[in-house]
Amino acid sequence: MPDEATLQSYKDLAAQLRADSIRCTTAAGSGHPTSGMSAADFLAVLAIKYLKYDFQNPKMPNNDHLLFSKGHACPVLYALYKAVGAISDAELLTLRQFDSKLEGHPTPEIPYVDAATGSLGQGLPIGVGIAMAGKYIDKLPYKTWIVCGDSEMAEGSMYEALEIAAHYELNNLVAIVDVNKLGQRGETQLGHDMAAYKARFEAFGWHAIVVDGHDVAALDAAFAEAMTADKPVGILAKTDKGHGVSFTSGLPGWHGKAMKPEEAEKALIELGSPKGDIVITVQKPEDLHPAALSPNTDFVAPSYPLGEKYSARQAYGDALKALGASRGDIFANDSEVSNSTFSETFKKAYPDRFFEMYIAEQVMVSVAQGIEARGYTVFCSTFAAFFARAFDQIRMGAVSRATLH
């Protein structure tokens, strides 16, 4: 059990995160303050004690990764960046301005953001890709932390992510589900039925922890448990949307609504009028480097005798294998059709660089984006028509400036 001083530091930082979420959205006249206010307590505990990240060196290979799958709650993420000294208070208050990198949803324009999120159901699948890279390619001990919303747990892509994460035994992945019960227009599908959330995660092979999302001592214990689990972990935090302010806490009608100045003033008083001057030092990870890749060699293109016929997909498989021979940073994902896409040609040559995604095209594309966020190149293979199922993942990949193949 943390001592009283540590517990108080969690509470103080959480109050500041809530206050700054209100301040920046009120200054912008738009945004989602209440969606982040429910997440402030577990973010405070995570940042103070468990997150390992060098904010002076965001490209450090062994940094943890923190993704907001519920990207609309980014005001509290930006408030956290202020609290760790990564941005100033003045920059925080530029939220949603045309010349600000602090957009209404996070994008990699911010150096601490791995992928654009906000189209719900994508942050967790991308995080699966990052965690796969950590375990199977980088072979580094960093954790991937994903903040998920309860509304997005209705998205099929989330369940594709749950099954693939369990299949690949990603004990370096922690999904924190902010179960605040309220979506955009009212109550979510499961409300506060925490037993149902727990059953779903466990059914997919995850270690599930149900916790009071506003009890910082309980949250500390949940994170400690997650650090030692031998499988992916879902921390299911029961929270109240807009927590900390009497006229927003647990009440509908506040989604995507910034407080008016007079409302913000009242809310800040209720939060204890945080001074906003808390700056914490996040733990830095060990200075470790990724596992070595096969050395690059000259590319030798496949050749075919003039006059003989070959299918385009066979040529694709041959070309993919040739790329793999010349570059050790080439990887391949396939959605259980590798004998038709001929990506099995690559698989047979480089089995350690091939990931089977089964019939789950959305997570296949998102996993590729996550692996590419770690600096690798991934080719995704399925029938062209099936890529239509992953159209939104491809669209958001473009927003992330990802190079998808």
Secondary structure, 3 states (H helix, E strand, C coil): CCCHHHHHHHHHHHHHHHHHHHHHHHHHCCCCHHHHHCCHHHHHHHHHHHCECCCCCCCCCCCCEEEECCHHHHHHHHHHHHHCCCCCHHHHCCCCCCCCCCCCCCCCCCCCCCCCCCCCCCHHHHHHHHHHHHHHHHCCCCCEEEEEECHHHHCHHHHHHHHHHHHCCCCCEEEEEEECCECCCCECCCCCCHHHHHHHHHHCCCEEEEEECCCHHHHHHHHHHHHCCCCCEEEEEECCCCCCCCCCCCCCCCCCCCCCHHHHHHHHHHCCCCCCCCCCCCECCCCCCCCCCCCCCCCCCCCCCCCCCCCHHHHHHHHHHHHHHHCCCEEEEECCCHHHHCCHHHHHHCHHHEEECCCCHHHHHHHHHHHHHCCCEEEEECCHHHHHHHHHHHHHHHHCCCCCC
